[in-house]
């Protein structure tokens, strides 16, 4: 699988470890974006990875910043991206199984590099279940495209 990675300055060390880990598992891992360890802005890395995944150049994306929140907010602005912040393996697995997430966001300040590797493994090893979950993902896509209005969404 081709995995695009990106970070801000707080996530560079985690991304370096993830790159080694992913390649040891046989994945093609590439770091996108301008961050080289000096201060850089998380939207830049998020945009680079999210647009590459949305275009189909990469199968999945992994983004790392201090909290993971900024990365997920920025990546989700790109059409076709379903980015999710996960702080444990269960959340990573469920966001693939139920939400068909294509970008995983991690919090460098809350995880060790080994914990980040385990979370990424859970994300990559899980498959989208489809079924009732597909209907919900279709609604997310409709919201993104402006086809679903608030009055149409029953509680």
C-alpha positions as CSV (number, residue, x, y, z in Angstrom):
1,X,0.0,0.0,0.0
2,X,1.2,3.5,-0.7
3,X,1.1,5.7,2.4
4,X,1.7,9.5,2.3
5,X,2.9,11.1,5.5
6,X,3.0,14.7,6.6
7,X,3.7,16.6,9.8
8,X,4.4,19.9,11.3
9,X,7.6,20.5,13.3
10,X,6.2,18.7,16.4
11,X,5.4,15.5,14.4
12,X,8.7,15.1,12.5
13,X,10.2,12.5,14.8
14,X,7.1,10.4,14.8
15,X,6.9,10.6,11.0
16,X,10.5,9.5,10.7
17,X,9.8,6.4,12.9
18,X,6.5,5.7,11.1
19,X,8.3,5.8,7.7
20,X,10.8,3.2,8.9
21,X,8.0,1.1,10.4
22,X,5.8,1.2,7.3
23,X,8.6,0.3,4.9
24,X,9.6,-2.6,7.2
25,X,6.0,-3.9,6.7
26,X,6.4,-3.6,2.9
27,X,4.5,-0.4,2.3
28,X,5.6,2.4,0.1
29,X,5.9,5.3,2.5
30,X,6.6,8.9,1.4
31,X,6.8,12.1,3.4
32,X,5.1,15.0,1.6
33,X,5.0,18.7,2.5
34,X,7.6,21.2,3.5
35,X,8.5,20.3,7.0
36,X,12.1,19.5,7.7
37,X,12.1,19.8,11.5
38,X,12.2,23.6,11.7
39,X,9.0,25.5,12.5
40,X,6.3,24.9,9.9
41,X,2.6,25.2,9.7
42,X,0.3,22.1,10.0
43,X,-2.1,23.2,7.2
44,X,0.8,22.9,4.6
45,X,1.5,19.2,5.4
46,X,-2.2,18.4,5.7
47,X,-2.9,20.0,2.3
48,X,0.0,18.1,0.6
49,X,-1.1,14.7,2.0
50,X,-4.9,15.2,1.6
51,X,-4.7,16.4,-2.0
52,X,-2.4,13.5,-2.9
53,X,-4.7,11.0,-1.3
54,X,-7.8,12.6,-2.9
55,X,-6.2,12.5,-6.3
56,X,-5.5,8.8,-5.9
57,X,-1.7,9.2,-6.0
58,X,-1.5,7.6,-2.5
59,X,-3.8,4.9,-1.0
60,X,-3.9,6.4,2.5
61,X,-2.5,9.3,4.5
62,X,-1.1,9.8,8.0
63,X,-0.7,13.2,9.5
64,X,1.0,14.2,12.7
65,X,1.0,17.4,14.6
66,X,1.2,18.2,18.3
67,X,-2.5,17.5,19.1
68,X,-3.6,16.0,15.8
69,X,-6.6,18.3,15.8
70,X,-5.3,21.0,13.4
71,X,-4.2,18.4,10.9
72,X,-7.6,16.7,10.9
73,X,-9.4,20.0,10.5
74,X,-7.2,21.1,7.6
75,X,-7.3,17.7,5.8
76,X,-11.1,17.5,6.1
77,X,-11.4,20.7,4.0
78,X,-10.2,18.7,0.9
79,X,-13.0,17.1,-1.1
80,X,-12.9,13.4,-0.8
81,X,-11.0,13.2,2.4
82,X,-12.3,11.6,5.6
83,X,-9.6,12.4,8.1
84,X,-9.9,11.2,11.7
85,X,-7.9,11.8,14.8
86,X,-7.2,8.5,16.7
87,X,-5.5,8.2,20.0
88,X,-5.6,4.5,20.3
89,X,-5.8,1.3,18.2
90,X,-9.6,0.9,18.7
91,X,-10.4,4.4,17.4
92,X,-8.1,3.8,14.4
93,X,-9.7,0.5,13.5
94,X,-13.2,1.8,13.9
95,X,-12.6,4.9,11.8
96,X,-11.7,2.6,8.9
97,X,-14.4,-0.1,9.5
98,X,-17.3,2.4,10.0
99,X,-16.2,5.7,8.5
100,X,-14.0,4.6,5.6
101,X,-11.4,7.1,6.7
102,X,-8.6,7.6,4.2
103,X,-6.4,9.8,6.4
104,X,-5.3,9.1,10.0
105,X,-4.3,12.0,12.2
106,X,-2.1,11.5,15.3
107,X,-1.1,13.6,18.3
108,X,2.7,13.6,18.6
109,X,2.4,15.2,22.1
110,X,0.3,12.3,23.4
111,X,1.9,9.2,21.9
112,X,5.2,7.5,21.8
113,X,6.6,6.6,18.4
114,X,5.8,2.9,19.2
115,X,2.2,3.7,20.1
116,X,1.9,5.7,16.9
117,X,3.1,2.7,14.9
118,X,0.5,0.4,16.6
119,X,-2.2,2.9,15.8
120,X,-1.2,3.2,12.2
121,X,-1.1,-0.6,11.9
122,X,-4.6,-0.9,13.3
123,X,-5.8,1.8,10.7
124,X,-4.1,0.1,7.8
125,X,-5.1,-3.5,8.7
126,X,-8.8,-2.7,9.0
127,X,-11.2,-2.8,6.1
128,X,-14.4,-0.7,5.5
129,X,-17.4,-2.9,6.4
130,X,-19.8,-1.2,4.0
131,X,-23.5,-2.1,4.6
132,X,-25.2,0.4,6.9
133,X,-22.0,2.3,7.2
134,X,-21.8,3.0,3.5
135,X,-25.1,4.8,3.7
136,X,-23.6,7.1,6.4
137,X,-20.4,7.7,4.4
138,X,-22.6,8.6,1.4
139,X,-24.3,11.2,3.6
140,X,-20.9,12.7,4.5
141,X,-20.1,12.9,0.8
142,X,-23.4,14.6,0.1
143,X,-22.8,17.2,2.8
144,X,-19.4,17.8,1.4
145,X,-20.9,18.3,-2.1
146,X,-23.7,20.6,-0.8
147,X,-26.3,18.0,-1.8
148,X,-27.6,17.4,1.7
149,X,-29.3,20.3,3.5
150,X,-29.9,20.4,7.3
151,X,-33.7,20.2,6.8
152,X,-33.2,16.9,5.0
153,X,-31.2,15.2,7.7
154,X,-33.6,13.5,10.2
155,X,-32.4,13.2,13.8
